Amino acid sequence: EDKVVQSPLSLVVHEGDTVTLNCSYEVTNFRSLLWYKQEKKAPTFLFMLTSSGIEKKSGRLSSILDKKELSSILNITATQTGDSAIYLCAQGGSEKLVFGKGTKLTVNP
Amino acid sequence: DGGITQSPKYLFRKEGQNVTLSCEQNLNHDAMYWYRQDPGQGLRLIYYSQIVNDFQKGDIAEGYSVSREKKESFPLTVTSAQKNPTAFYLCASLQQGRPFDEQYFGPGTRLTVT
C-alpha cells in the first residue's frame, strides 16, 4: 500500500489556468513534506513544509500543509508552458524520503 | 564546485550481465541514497548509507547491491537477478542531521537492458 498518494496522476490545462495538486501522507515517522519539480532529469526542490497552516510561496507557486488531514496541496497560478513537468511529493522521515508517484502536468499554449 | 556526479549518463547492457553505476560526491556528506524511477512512478529507494562501511536496504533492494568503502563514493551494482533493470537511477546525498531540503541529487543514469 502506497504511503504517499498524489492526485491527480496527470492533468492537462491551458496556459493561464490555475491548478491544485494534492498529496496525502502517513503520520508514522513524519518530519516534513517536500515538493519537487522534475523535467526529464533530477528533481528540483520547490518547498519543504513542517508546520500546519503556514503557506509557503515562490512566485506563482504556493504550498500548504494540513496535519489534521495528513495532506498538502501545491497551487500554481497563471500556468505557463514552462510549468509542464512531473510534480513529486515526498514525506521526510528520520532517515529517508518516501515519494509519491507524481502528478504529470501538461500546460498547453 | 561541490556536487554529485553520476556516470555514465546513458548505459546499455545485455540481459544477464551485472552493471555498476557510479556515484561520487565532494560535498563531504555522510548520507548517500540510491533511487530508481520508472515511467509514471515516483522515486523508489533502493539502498541508503548514513556512514562509511554501513548501508541499509530501501523499499526495492532485491537484485541490487552497494558498497560504501569511502565517504565520497556509493556505487550501485545492478545484478542479473534484477528482473526489470531498465530505469532511470538517481543518486543523492545529505549531511547527516540536516533536513531533506538540503539533499543534493546527481544528474542520473538511464540504464537500458535488452
Backbone of each chain as ProteinMPNN parsed JSONL, in Angstrom:
{"seq_chain_A": "EDKVVQSPLSLVVHEGDTVTLNCSYEVTNFRSLLWYKQEKKAPTFLFMLTSSGIEKKSGRLSSILDKKELSSILNITATQTGDSAIYLCAQGGSEKLVFGKGTKLTVNP", "coords_chain_A": {"N_chain_A": [[0.852, -1.205, 0.0], [0.585, 2.174, -0.933], [2.331, 4.794, 0.643], [2.513, 7.498, 0.331], [0.381, 9.412, -1.434], [-0.501, 10.801, -4.459], [-2.597, 13.082, -6.226], [-4.272, 14.663, -8.991], [-3.076, 11.932, -11.115], [-2.357, 12.71, -13.609], [-2.656, 15.727, -15.511], [-4.077, 18.039, -17.689], [-3.927, 21.279, -18.832], [-4.775, 24.68, -19.887], [-2.677, 27.396, -20.81], [-2.448, 29.941, -18.375], [-4.399, 28.966, -16.734], [-5.3, 27.995, -13.354], [-3.921, 25.605, -11.166], [-4.335, 22.883, -8.859], [-2.559, 20.661, -6.996], [-2.574, 17.577, -5.273], [-1.546, 15.918, -2.25], [-1.299, 13.193, -0.113], [-0.298, 11.797, 3.027], [1.345, 9.565, 5.403], [1.042, 9.408, 8.989], [2.962, 8.144, 10.452], [6.262, 8.388, 11.541], [6.607, 10.989, 10.529], [8.292, 13.871, 9.52], [8.609, 15.949, 7.727], [7.25, 17.477, 4.728], [7.799, 17.413, 1.362], [8.01, 19.111, -1.779], [8.732, 18.654, -5.212], [9.885, 19.563, -8.522], [10.091, 17.963, -11.611], [11.796, 17.599, -14.626], [12.492, 15.572, -16.874], [14.975, 14.96, -15.799], [17.054, 15.127, -12.87], [15.118, 15.721, -9.885], [13.976, 19.01, -8.976], [14.118, 20.957, -6.102], [11.27, 22.392, -4.516], [9.512, 23.181, -2.263], [9.612, 22.832, 1.325], [7.68, 21.63, 3.932], [6.768, 21.874, 7.28], [5.168, 22.746, 9.302], [1.752, 23.024, 10.121], [-0.705, 24.768, 8.231], [0.758, 26.995, 7.486], [1.509, 28.899, 4.796], [3.701, 28.477, 2.083], [5.403, 30.389, -0.336], [6.458, 30.92, -3.703], [6.907, 32.937, -6.135], [4.63, 32.19, -8.615], [3.915, 29.852, -7.472], [2.658, 28.027, -4.704], [2.329, 26.466, -1.482], [0.839, 24.404, 1.044], [0.463, 22.859, 4.232], [-1.562, 20.458, 5.847], [-1.874, 19.147, 8.754], [-3.826, 17.924, 10.197], [-5.498, 16.73, 8.34], [-3.617, 15.182, 7.156], [-2.334, 15.971, 4.758], [-1.271, 17.782, 1.82], [-1.218, 20.608, -0.38], [-0.284, 21.782, -3.617], [-0.249, 24.733, -5.264], [-0.491, 26.258, -8.43], [-0.581, 29.23, -10.024], [-1.791, 31.111, -12.869], [-0.709, 29.472, -15.018], [2.095, 28.473, -17.066], [3.651, 27.363, -20.145], [6.128, 26.44, -19.485], [5.755, 25.358, -17.021], [5.093, 22.784, -17.362], [5.65, 19.566, -16.347], [6.692, 16.874, -14.151], [5.35, 16.714, -10.963], [6.49, 16.054, -7.845], [5.77, 14.709, -4.681], [6.996, 14.238, -1.397], [7.407, 12.414, 1.599], [9.212, 13.214, 4.413], [11.095, 11.371, 6.64], [12.811, 10.233, 9.594], [15.111, 9.135, 8.562], [14.9, 8.818, 5.797], [13.427, 9.657, 2.566], [10.109, 9.246, 1.345], [8.551, 8.862, -1.643], [5.724, 10.01, -3.569], [3.834, 8.942, -6.516], [3.787, 10.983, -8.27], [2.522, 13.837, -10.1], [1.727, 14.363, -13.374], [1.929, 17.22, -15.103], [0.633, 18.955, -17.806], [0.867, 21.81, -19.69], [-0.816, 23.491, -22.03], [-0.373, 25.726, -24.824]], "CA_chain_A": [[0.0, 0.0, 0.0], [1.373, 3.389, -1.05], [2.29, 5.62, 1.842], [2.334, 8.868, -0.135], [-0.532, 9.305, -2.569], [-0.711, 12.071, -5.144], [-3.701, 13.14, -7.189], [-4.446, 13.568, -9.936], [-1.809, 11.409, -11.636], [-1.988, 13.575, -14.722], [-3.525, 16.897, -15.632], [-3.793, 18.862, -18.872], [-4.6, 22.577, -18.698], [-4.352, 25.701, -20.83], [-1.903, 28.5, -20.227], [-3.267, 30.91, -17.658], [-5.239, 28.287, -15.74], [-4.752, 27.724, -12.017], [-4.024, 24.178, -10.854], [-4.094, 22.449, -7.482], [-2.091, 19.283, -6.922], [-2.812, 17.062, -3.931], [-0.648, 14.896, -1.721], [-1.633, 12.719, 1.233], [0.843, 11.064, 3.58], [1.099, 8.833, 6.65], [1.512, 10.097, 10.181], [4.099, 7.412, 11.009], [7.607, 8.877, 11.266], [6.544, 12.213, 9.728], [9.088, 15.021, 9.929], [8.453, 17.044, 6.774], [6.612, 17.162, 3.458], [8.562, 18.155, 0.359], [7.54, 19.15, -3.168], [9.772, 18.788, -6.225], [9.514, 19.627, -9.932], [11.026, 17.149, -12.381], [11.693, 17.729, -16.084], [13.373, 14.622, -17.564], [16.295, 14.902, -15.171], [16.895, 15.054, -11.42], [14.109, 16.642, -9.355], [14.382, 20.307, -8.43], [13.384, 21.222, -4.866], [10.376, 23.547, -4.514], [9.128, 23.592, -0.907], [9.554, 21.888, 2.424], [6.667, 22.056, 4.893], [6.809, 21.136, 8.537], [4.124, 23.261, 10.189], [0.43, 23.049, 9.515], [-1.391, 26.036, 8.043], [1.64, 28.093, 7.074], [1.707, 28.806, 3.361], [4.993, 28.876, 1.526], [5.185, 30.908, -1.691], [7.592, 31.273, -4.538], [6.339, 33.398, -7.405], [3.254, 31.729, -8.867], [3.713, 28.576, -6.784], [2.48, 28.09, -3.254], [2.016, 25.156, -0.911], [0.435, 24.451, 2.438], [0.365, 21.536, 4.871], [-2.676, 20.277, 6.778], [-1.509, 17.952, 9.538], [-5.053, 17.268, 10.67], [-5.953, 15.911, 7.225], [-2.445, 14.46, 6.634], [-2.296, 16.264, 3.334], [-0.663, 19.034, 1.372], [-1.538, 20.981, -1.755], [0.62, 22.673, -4.346], [-1.008, 25.559, -6.202], [0.237, 27.021, -9.447], [-1.49, 30.179, -10.664], [-1.378, 31.652, -14.175], [0.252, 28.492, -15.524], [2.83, 28.724, -18.309], [4.089, 26.092, -20.74], [7.32, 26.022, -18.75], [5.361, 24.636, -15.805], [4.884, 21.387, -17.722], [6.638, 18.754, -15.642], [6.131, 15.976, -13.132], [5.49, 17.292, -9.63], [6.623, 14.965, -6.879], [5.591, 14.989, -3.265], [7.734, 13.239, -0.633], [7.331, 12.505, 3.06], [10.518, 13.071, 5.025], [11.13, 10.762, 7.96], [14.059, 10.486, 10.319], [16.269, 8.648, 7.816], [14.731, 8.739, 4.348], [12.252, 10.227, 1.922], [9.221, 8.349, 0.626], [7.943, 9.665, -2.698], [4.522, 9.604, -4.276], [4.07, 8.619, -7.917], [3.918, 12.21, -9.044], [1.447, 14.335, -10.978], [2.26, 14.88, -14.629], [1.184, 18.413, -15.525], [0.892, 19.448, -19.167], [0.256, 23.118, -19.909], [-0.875, 23.758, -23.471], [-0.459, 27.169, -25.133]], "C_chain_A": [[0.884, 1.25, 0.0], [1.21, 4.246, 0.19], [2.055, 7.082, 1.488], [1.542, 8.793, -1.435], [-0.768, 10.675, -3.162], [-1.896, 11.973, -6.093], [-3.83, 14.545, -7.745], [-3.088, 13.055, -10.406], [-1.378, 12.184, -12.88], [-3.07, 14.622, -14.923], [-3.101, 17.686, -16.866], [-4.595, 20.143, -18.757], [-4.123, 23.506, -19.805], [-3.568, 26.769, -20.087], [-2.839, 29.496, -19.561], [-4.175, 30.282, -16.617], [-4.512, 28.21, -14.399], [-4.952, 26.245, -11.712], [-3.725, 23.942, -9.381], [-3.732, 20.974, -7.503], [-2.172, 18.831, -5.463], [-1.818, 15.978, -3.546], [-1.127, 14.496, -0.335], [-0.506, 11.825, 1.721], [0.424, 10.343, 4.853], [1.66, 9.594, 7.84], [2.77, 9.438, 10.754], [5.416, 8.029, 10.57], [7.602, 10.139, 10.388], [7.415, 13.291, 10.349], [8.823, 16.211, 9.013], [7.767, 16.526, 5.512], [7.304, 18.049, 2.417], [7.892, 18.058, -1.008], [8.736, 19.394, -4.092], [9.139, 18.929, -7.604], [10.557, 18.825, -10.699], [10.744, 17.259, -13.865], [12.744, 16.856, -16.75], [14.791, 14.581, -17.006], [16.067, 14.791, -13.663], [15.841, 16.057, -10.943], [14.739, 17.931, -8.829], [13.507, 20.603, -7.224], [12.526, 22.471, -5.0], [10.12, 24.041, -3.088], [9.358, 22.459, 0.082], [8.611, 22.459, 3.48], [6.781, 21.203, 6.141], [5.684, 21.556, 9.475], [2.808, 23.388, 9.451], [-0.061, 24.477, 9.349], [-0.527, 27.193, 7.611], [1.952, 27.927, 5.595], [3.115, 29.239, 2.983], [4.756, 29.284, 0.075], [6.506, 31.165, -2.388], [7.038, 31.652, -5.906], [4.898, 32.952, -7.543], [2.942, 30.412, -8.168], [3.532, 28.817, -5.285], [2.085, 26.709, -2.759], [1.675, 25.314, 0.557], [0.252, 23.029, 2.943], [-0.814, 21.536, 5.837], [-2.413, 18.991, 7.566], [-2.731, 17.22, 10.065], [-5.555, 16.296, 9.611], [-4.834, 15.065, 6.638], [-2.308, 14.701, 5.134], [-1.603, 17.598, 3.081], [-1.166, 19.325, -0.029], [-0.447, 21.891, -2.297], [-0.239, 23.419, -5.359], [-0.076, 26.246, -7.181], [-0.786, 27.932, -10.128], [-0.909, 30.644, -11.995], [-0.34, 30.75, -14.835], [0.854, 28.911, -16.865], [3.303, 27.386, -18.853], [5.33, 25.556, -20.032], [7.022, 25.319, -17.425], [5.112, 23.17, -16.093], [6.01, 20.542, -17.147], [5.902, 17.709, -14.821], [6.389, 16.629, -11.781], [5.432, 16.155, -8.615], [6.448, 15.494, -5.467], [6.359, 13.906, -2.515], [7.567, 13.489, 0.858], [8.728, 12.272, 3.615], [10.391, 12.481, 6.419], [12.446, 11.069, 8.64], [15.282, 10.096, 9.49], [16.125, 8.744, 6.299], [13.475, 9.46, 3.889], [11.437, 9.109, 1.295], [8.435, 9.201, -0.361], [6.597, 9.108, -3.119], [4.854, 9.346, -5.736], [4.183, 9.85, -8.8], [2.646, 12.56, -9.785], [2.113, 14.903, -12.218], [1.382, 16.022, -15.11], [1.619, 18.806, -16.932], [0.134, 20.753, -19.34], [0.336, 23.421, -21.397], [-1.013, 25.249, -23.74], [-1.86, 27.557, -25.599]], "O_chain_A": [[1.801, 1.378, 0.81], [0.11, 4.406, 0.719], [1.459, 7.822, 2.27], [1.983, 8.185, -2.411], [-1.182, 11.602, -2.466], [-2.16, 10.925, -6.682], [-3.532, 15.517, -7.051], [-2.061, 13.674, -10.128], [-0.187, 12.3, -13.169], [-4.23, 14.431, -14.558], [-1.918, 17.965, -17.063], [-5.816, 20.1, -18.601], [-3.205, 23.184, -20.559], [-3.773, 27.006, -18.896], [-3.884, 29.851, -20.107], [-4.668, 30.967, -15.722], [-3.29, 28.341, -14.321], [-6.022, 25.693, -11.967], [-2.977, 24.686, -8.746], [-4.507, 20.14, -7.971], [-1.878, 19.595, -4.544], [-1.321, 15.229, -4.387], [-1.339, 15.353, 0.523], [0.165, 11.17, 0.923], [-0.704, 10.49, 5.322], [2.635, 10.334, 7.713], [3.55, 10.083, 11.455], [5.667, 8.181, 9.374], [8.515, 10.327, 9.584], [7.303, 13.593, 11.537], [8.814, 17.355, 9.469], [7.707, 15.322, 5.259], [7.383, 19.267, 2.572], [7.283, 17.042, -1.343], [9.616, 20.207, -3.809], [8.016, 18.481, -7.836], [11.757, 18.98, -10.474], [9.619, 17.046, -14.317], [13.793, 17.36, -17.153], [15.716, 14.19, -17.717], [14.984, 14.396, -13.233], [15.691, 17.125, -11.535], [15.859, 17.944, -8.318], [12.283, 20.511, -7.311], [12.977, 23.488, -5.526], [10.465, 25.171, -2.744], [9.305, 21.282, -0.276], [8.727, 23.621, 3.871], [6.879, 19.977, 6.073], [5.294, 20.788, 10.354], [2.764, 23.81, 8.295], [0.145, 25.31, 10.232], [-1.044, 28.288, 7.387], [2.576, 26.948, 5.185], [3.644, 30.226, 3.493], [4.013, 28.626, -0.653], [7.505, 31.558, -1.785], [6.74, 30.787, -6.729], [4.048, 33.279, -6.714], [1.821, 29.911, -8.263], [4.167, 29.688, -4.691], [1.571, 25.886, -3.518], [2.151, 26.229, 1.229], [-0.07, 22.117, 2.181], [-1.032, 22.508, 6.56], [-2.698, 17.891, 7.093], [-2.669, 16.023, 10.346], [-5.981, 15.184, 9.924], [-5.076, 14.298, 5.706], [-2.184, 13.763, 4.347], [-1.387, 18.408, 3.983], [-1.5, 18.408, -0.78], [0.207, 22.641, -1.573], [-0.881, 22.804, -6.211], [0.986, 26.747, -6.811], [-1.743, 27.453, -10.736], [0.299, 30.58, -12.22], [0.76, 31.19, -15.169], [0.226, 29.595, -17.673], [3.352, 26.393, -18.126], [5.549, 24.345, -19.992], [7.915, 24.759, -16.79], [4.936, 22.383, -15.163], [7.184, 20.78, -17.43], [4.672, 17.66, -14.794], [7.51, 17.046, -11.489], [4.459, 15.405, -8.544], [6.918, 16.577, -5.119], [6.373, 12.757, -2.956], [7.584, 14.632, 1.317], [9.356, 11.254, 3.325], [9.678, 13.012, 7.271], [13.117, 12.045, 8.306], [16.364, 10.652, 9.68], [17.129, 8.75, 5.587], [12.6, 9.818, 4.677], [11.993, 8.142, 0.775], [7.742, 10.141, 0.028], [6.353, 7.904, -3.042], [6.0, 9.503, -6.157], [4.624, 9.764, -9.946], [1.806, 11.703, -10.061], [2.95, 15.802, -12.136], [0.226, 15.814, -15.48], [2.807, 18.969, -17.212], [-1.083, 20.806, -19.162], [1.422, 23.586, -21.952], [-1.681, 25.962, -22.99], [-2.11, 28.724, -25.899]]}, "seq_chain_B": "DGGITQSPKYLFRKEGQNVTLSCEQNLNHDAMYWYRQDPGQGLRLIYYSQIVNDFQKGDIAEGYSVSREKKESFPLTVTSAQKNPTAFYLCASLQQGRPFDEQYFGPGTRLTVT", "coords_chain_B": {"N_chain_B": [[33.633, 23.446, -7.7], [31.146, 22.141, -5.518], [29.412, 19.013, -5.587], [27.399, 16.307, -6.953], [28.335, 13.588, -8.912], [27.328, 11.415, -11.481], [27.998, 8.624, -13.389], [27.917, 6.48, -16.29], [25.932, 8.858, -18.257], [24.082, 7.635, -19.925], [23.525, 4.176, -20.238], [23.997, 1.03, -21.632], [23.178, -2.368, -21.624], [23.463, -5.928, -21.985], [21.016, -8.423, -21.3], [21.415, -10.382, -18.358], [23.924, -9.6, -17.652], [25.912, -8.185, -15.066], [25.943, -4.817, -13.885], [27.611, -1.822, -12.947], [26.806, 1.212, -11.444], [28.045, 4.451, -11.128], [28.528, 6.743, -8.394], [29.574, 9.706, -7.127], [30.488, 12.078, -4.64], [31.525, 15.347, -3.63], [30.893, 16.783, -1.439], [31.278, 16.283, 1.141], [29.342, 14.907, 2.479], [27.615, 12.799, 4.802], [25.51, 10.957, 4.421], [24.204, 8.906, 1.825], [22.199, 8.053, -1.032], [20.364, 5.784, -3.119], [18.079, 5.884, -5.746], [15.42, 4.609, -7.747], [13.679, 5.221, -10.761], [10.81, 4.671, -12.616], [8.834, 5.009, -15.643], [5.979, 7.003, -15.058], [6.082, 6.621, -12.39], [7.026, 7.572, -9.058], [10.053, 8.358, -7.256], [11.776, 5.539, -6.057], [13.228, 4.094, -3.23], [16.287, 2.408, -3.178], [18.744, 1.585, -1.872], [20.396, 2.925, 1.048], [22.918, 4.814, 2.746], [24.293, 5.806, 5.76], [26.682, 6.177, 6.864], [30.173, 5.535, 6.442], [31.049, 2.25, 5.406], [28.664, 1.102, 6.158], [25.296, 0.294, 5.37], [21.815, 0.389, 4.42], [18.926, -1.493, 3.42], [16.544, -0.273, 1.102], [13.229, 0.224, -0.123], [13.112, -1.386, -2.388], [15.259, -3.316, -2.703], [15.947, -5.812, -3.734], [17.907, -7.665, -5.996], [19.837, -5.802, -6.318], [23.038, -4.432, -5.292], [25.259, -2.74, -3.031], [28.117, -0.727, -2.022], [30.055, 0.942, 0.497], [32.75, 2.064, 0.817], [34.259, 4.323, 0.862], [33.776, 7.687, 1.941], [33.002, 9.472, -0.039], [31.99, 7.981, -2.135], [29.539, 5.83, -3.57], [28.802, 3.259, -5.016], [26.469, 1.497, -7.117], [25.453, -1.734, -7.854], [23.77, -3.365, -10.364], [22.409, -6.37, -10.494], [22.207, -9.523, -12.288], [20.042, -10.709, -11.256], [18.058, -8.884, -10.938], [14.913, -8.303, -12.077], [13.672, -6.437, -13.835], [15.596, -4.282, -14.932], [15.821, -1.986, -16.489], [15.663, 1.434, -16.237], [15.571, 4.758, -14.766], [18.176, 5.907, -12.838], [18.878, 7.486, -9.825], [21.15, 9.173, -7.766], [21.739, 10.455, -4.495], [22.718, 12.809, -1.934], [23.297, 13.818, 1.49], [23.975, 15.868, 4.291], [24.461, 14.426, 7.419], [21.849, 14.61, 9.765], [20.83, 16.943, 8.776], [18.055, 18.769, 7.297], [15.812, 17.429, 4.77], [15.473, 19.18, 2.651], [17.917, 20.018, 1.987], [19.063, 18.041, 0.563], [21.063, 16.823, -2.041], [20.795, 16.001, -5.464], [22.177, 13.78, -7.906], [22.854, 13.893, -11.502], [21.747, 11.65, -12.673], [21.495, 8.327, -14.132], [20.568, 6.719, -17.055], [19.608, 3.552, -17.526], [19.539, 0.956, -19.823], [18.517, -2.225, -20.504], [18.754, -4.932, -22.634]], "CA_chain_B": [[32.227, 23.442, -7.29], [30.73, 20.905, -4.894], [28.236, 18.406, -6.18], [27.367, 14.86, -7.127], [28.464, 13.155, -10.297], [26.947, 10.054, -11.804], [28.441, 8.292, -14.741], [27.69, 7.418, -17.386], [24.579, 9.408, -18.331], [23.311, 6.558, -20.544], [24.232, 2.901, -20.149], [23.278, -0.052, -22.303], [23.735, -3.67, -21.279], [22.704, -7.113, -22.388], [20.411, -9.158, -20.197], [22.285, -11.39, -17.768], [25.187, -9.005, -17.224], [25.892, -7.236, -13.956], [26.443, -3.494, -14.273], [27.811, -0.961, -11.788], [26.59, 2.635, -11.66], [28.935, 5.231, -10.264], [28.035, 7.955, -7.733], [30.646, 10.342, -6.351], [30.156, 13.424, -4.161], [32.617, 16.052, -2.951], [30.216, 17.69, -0.506], [31.594, 15.799, 2.486], [28.101, 14.438, 3.098], [27.676, 11.47, 5.403], [24.473, 10.054, 3.929], [24.017, 8.801, 0.378], [20.981, 7.326, -1.351], [20.101, 5.395, -4.494], [16.672, 5.787, -6.1], [15.066, 4.145, -9.086], [12.444, 5.816, -11.261], [10.21, 4.108, -13.817], [7.816, 5.921, -16.194], [4.718, 7.034, -14.326], [6.342, 6.33, -10.982], [7.92, 8.475, -8.354], [11.347, 7.755, -6.932], [11.701, 4.482, -5.056], [14.53, 3.967, -2.572], [16.907, 1.085, -3.345], [19.637, 1.45, -0.72], [20.964, 4.16, 1.549], [24.043, 4.644, 3.66], [24.42, 7.008, 6.588], [28.055, 6.259, 7.336], [31.066, 4.629, 5.711], [31.041, 0.819, 5.761], [27.343, 0.684, 6.627], [24.216, 0.686, 4.467], [20.533, -0.247, 4.715], [18.045, -1.725, 2.283], [15.366, 0.561, 0.957], [11.985, -0.484, -0.402], [13.211, -2.282, -3.546], [16.676, -3.689, -2.743], [16.196, -7.112, -4.361], [18.553, -7.605, -7.302], [20.844, -4.726, -6.281], [23.995, -4.438, -4.191], [26.007, -1.484, -2.901], [29.226, -0.71, -1.085], [30.378, 2.314, 0.937], [34.114, 1.948, 1.346], [34.76, 5.686, 1.033], [32.692, 8.628, 2.221], [32.574, 10.196, -1.235], [31.585, 7.091, -3.21], [28.465, 4.888, -3.204], [28.426, 2.59, -6.272], [25.32, 0.582, -7.129], [25.543, -2.811, -8.84], [22.517, -3.972, -10.778], [22.796, -7.739, -10.797], [21.357, -10.233, -13.245], [18.847, -11.147, -10.525], [17.052, -7.819, -11.01], [14.059, -8.747, -13.179], [13.398, -5.345, -14.786], [16.581, -3.28, -14.561], [15.744, -0.755, -17.29], [15.072, 2.501, -15.441], [16.387, 5.945, -14.511], [18.721, 5.749, -11.495], [19.319, 8.744, -9.242], [21.908, 9.123, -6.527], [21.579, 11.694, -3.737], [23.488, 12.842, -0.691], [22.787, 14.76, 2.502], [24.757, 15.872, 5.509], [23.719, 13.765, 8.499], [21.188, 15.507, 10.707], [20.283, 18.124, 8.104], [16.738, 18.486, 6.726], [15.863, 16.884, 3.413], [15.516, 20.196, 1.592], [19.327, 20.209, 1.669], [19.537, 16.87, -0.163], [21.524, 17.058, -3.4], [20.635, 14.894, -6.396], [23.035, 13.721, -9.067], [22.12, 14.066, -12.765], [21.064, 10.419, -13.038], [21.954, 7.416, -15.191], [19.484, 5.939, -17.685], [20.086, 2.204, -17.846], [18.689, 0.162, -20.714], [18.969, -3.622, -20.609], [17.994, -5.612, -23.705]], "C_chain_B": [[31.872, 22.104, -6.654], [29.509, 20.349, -5.564], [28.351, 16.905, -6.234], [27.496, 14.541, -8.603], [28.038, 11.702, -10.399], [27.425, 9.779, -13.222], [28.175, 6.813, -15.009], [26.259, 7.961, -17.343], [23.625, 8.365, -18.915], [24.159, 5.293, -20.519], [23.375, 1.823, -20.779], [23.969, -1.361, -21.973], [22.831, -4.771, -21.828], [22.158, -7.782, -21.125], [21.388, -10.212, -19.69], [23.618, -10.852, -17.295], [24.969, -8.145, -15.989], [26.422, -5.899, -14.463], [26.536, -2.624, -13.024], [27.667, 0.498, -12.176], [27.4, 3.411, -10.631], [28.208, 6.427, -9.652], [29.147, 8.488, -6.84], [30.193, 11.73, -5.906], [31.367, 14.036, -3.448], [32.064, 17.104, -1.991], [30.52, 17.343, 0.945], [30.333, 15.349, 3.242], [28.261, 13.033, 3.647], [26.728, 10.49, 4.726], [24.39, 10.092, 2.403], [22.884, 7.836, 0.108], [20.978, 6.932, -2.833], [18.598, 5.231, -4.681], [16.546, 5.232, -7.517], [13.764, 4.822, -9.484], [12.038, 5.152, -12.566], [9.172, 5.1, -14.348], [6.519, 5.847, -15.4], [4.876, 6.732, -12.842], [7.159, 7.452, -10.362], [9.251, 7.79, -8.125], [11.145, 6.687, -5.861], [13.106, 4.211, -4.527], [15.05, 2.535, -2.686], [17.76, 0.762, -2.121], [20.007, 2.839, -0.223], [22.045, 3.843, 2.582], [24.204, 5.936, 4.453], [25.841, 7.201, 7.087], [28.889, 5.266, 6.533], [31.002, 3.219, 6.299], [29.724, 0.344, 6.374], [26.29, 1.136, 5.632], [22.969, -0.126, 4.829], [19.739, -0.444, 3.428], [16.914, -0.705, 2.297], [14.175, -0.314, 0.637], [12.103, -1.529, -1.516], [14.64, -2.766, -3.734], [16.956, -4.986, -3.509], [16.801, -6.959, -5.753], [19.609, -6.521, -7.401], [21.834, -4.982, -5.148], [24.754, -3.115, -4.2], [27.225, -1.716, -2.011], [29.463, 0.74, -0.688], [31.737, 2.251, 1.629], [34.743, 3.312, 1.592], [33.576, 6.622, 1.213], [32.137, 9.227, 0.934], [31.968, 9.296, -2.319], [30.557, 6.066, -2.738], [28.005, 4.182, -4.482], [27.294, 1.592, -6.086], [25.535, -0.457, -8.218], [24.154, -3.375, -9.088], [22.867, -5.392, -11.222], [21.824, -8.373, -11.789], [20.076, -10.743, -12.57], [17.74, -10.095, -10.547], [16.223, -8.058, -12.268], [13.844, -7.675, -14.251], [14.351, -4.18, -14.518], [16.5, -1.978, -15.352], [14.99, 0.311, -16.523], [16.033, 3.682, -15.401], [16.847, 5.858, -13.056], [19.3, 7.076, -11.018], [20.041, 8.493, -7.931], [21.711, 10.461, -5.819], [22.448, 11.643, -2.492], [22.977, 13.953, 0.21], [23.727, 14.709, 3.7], [23.903, 15.299, 6.649], [23.121, 14.806, 9.442], [20.574, 16.744, 10.073], [18.925, 17.774, 7.498], [16.834, 18.115, 5.249], [15.818, 17.939, 2.317], [16.963, 20.517, 1.217], [19.911, 18.997, 0.933], [19.919, 17.278, -1.582], [21.264, 15.802, -4.223], [21.735, 14.956, -7.454], [22.209, 13.847, -10.334], [21.41, 12.804, -13.239], [21.762, 9.624, -14.126], [20.74, 6.671, -15.725], [20.069, 4.62, -18.14], [19.064, 1.5, -18.726], [19.302, -1.22, -20.839], [18.106, -4.332, -21.633], [18.394, -7.085, -23.809]], "O_chain_B": [[32.244, 21.051, -7.171], [28.662, 21.096, -6.056], [29.256, 16.303, -5.655], [26.838, 15.157, -9.442], [28.339, 10.877, -9.536], [27.269, 10.602, -14.124], [28.199, 5.991, -14.093], [25.468, 7.565, -16.487], [22.492, 8.229, -18.453], [25.367, 5.34, -20.752], [22.181, 1.715, -20.499], [25.195, -1.459, -22.034], [21.644, -4.58, -22.09], [22.752, -7.715, -20.049], [22.095, -10.852, -20.469], [24.368, -11.553, -16.615], [23.955, -7.455, -15.879], [27.256, -5.859, -15.367], [25.667, -2.672, -12.154], [28.314, 0.971, -13.11], [27.435, 3.079, -9.446], [27.373, 7.052, -10.306], [29.602, 7.811, -5.918], [29.592, 12.473, -6.682], [32.123, 13.347, -2.763], [32.668, 18.151, -1.761], [30.071, 18.029, 1.864], [30.272, 15.405, 4.47], [28.938, 12.189, 3.06], [27.085, 9.337, 4.484], [24.49, 11.148, 1.78], [22.625, 6.923, 0.891], [21.513, 7.645, -3.682], [17.928, 4.549, -3.906], [17.44, 5.372, -8.351], [12.858, 4.982, -8.665], [12.827, 5.079, -13.508], [8.679, 5.939, -13.594], [6.023, 4.76, -15.105], [3.883, 6.604, -12.126], [7.88, 8.177, -11.047], [9.541, 6.759, -8.732], [10.433, 6.904, -4.881], [14.058, 4.111, -5.301], [14.357, 1.578, -2.342], [17.515, -0.223, -1.425], [19.943, 3.813, -0.973], [22.075, 2.773, 3.19], [24.246, 7.025, 3.881], [26.177, 8.239, 7.658], [28.368, 4.281, 6.011], [30.915, 3.029, 7.512], [29.679, -0.696, 7.031], [26.375, 2.244, 5.102], [23.057, -1.182, 5.455], [19.861, 0.329, 2.478], [16.4, -0.327, 3.35], [14.11, -1.464, 1.07], [11.293, -2.453, -1.587], [15.186, -2.636, -4.83], [18.099, -5.231, -3.895], [16.279, -6.22, -6.588], [20.215, -6.34, -8.457], [21.514, -5.659, -4.171], [24.876, -2.458, -5.234], [27.351, -2.743, -1.345], [29.12, 1.659, -1.432], [31.847, 2.37, 2.849], [35.642, 3.451, 2.421], [32.493, 6.366, 0.688], [30.934, 9.464, 0.829], [31.478, 9.805, -3.327], [30.681, 5.503, -1.65], [26.921, 4.478, -4.984], [27.176, 0.937, -5.051], [25.771, -0.108, -9.375], [23.458, -3.801, -8.167], [23.554, -5.577, -12.227], [20.763, -7.824, -12.082], [19.138, -11.16, -13.249], [16.596, -10.398, -10.206], [16.745, -8.025, -13.383], [13.836, -7.981, -15.443], [13.939, -3.181, -13.928], [17.056, -0.966, -14.925], [13.819, 0.132, -16.191], [17.146, 3.622, -15.924], [16.025, 5.748, -12.146], [20.101, 7.707, -11.708], [19.598, 7.703, -7.098], [21.537, 11.489, -6.473], [22.861, 10.571, -2.05], [22.321, 14.893, -0.237], [24.214, 13.643, 4.076], [22.74, 15.671, 6.801], [23.791, 15.751, 9.859], [19.879, 17.51, 10.742], [18.664, 16.605, 7.212], [17.808, 18.443, 4.571], [16.098, 17.627, 1.159], [17.206, 21.214, 0.232], [21.119, 18.935, 0.707], [19.174, 17.999, -2.245], [21.48, 14.684, -3.755], [22.17, 16.037, -7.85], [20.981, 13.904, -10.259], [20.554, 12.877, -14.12], [22.516, 10.168, -14.932], [19.979, 6.071, -14.966], [20.92, 4.575, -19.029], [17.876, 1.457, -18.41], [20.46, -1.367, -21.231], [16.88, -4.34, -21.526], [17.862, -7.811, -24.649]]}, "name": "protein", "num_of_chains": 2, "seq": "EDKVVQSPLSLVVHEGDTVTLNCSYEVTNFRSLLWYKQEKKAPTFLFMLTSSGIEKKSGRLSSILDKKELSSILNITATQTGDSAIYLCAQGGSEKLVFGKGTKLTVNPDGGITQSPKYLFRKEGQNVTLSCEQNLNHDAMYWYRQDPGQGLRLIYYSQIVNDFQKGDIAEGYSVSREKKESFPLTVTSAQKNPTAFYLCASLQQGRPFDEQYFGPGTRLTVT"}
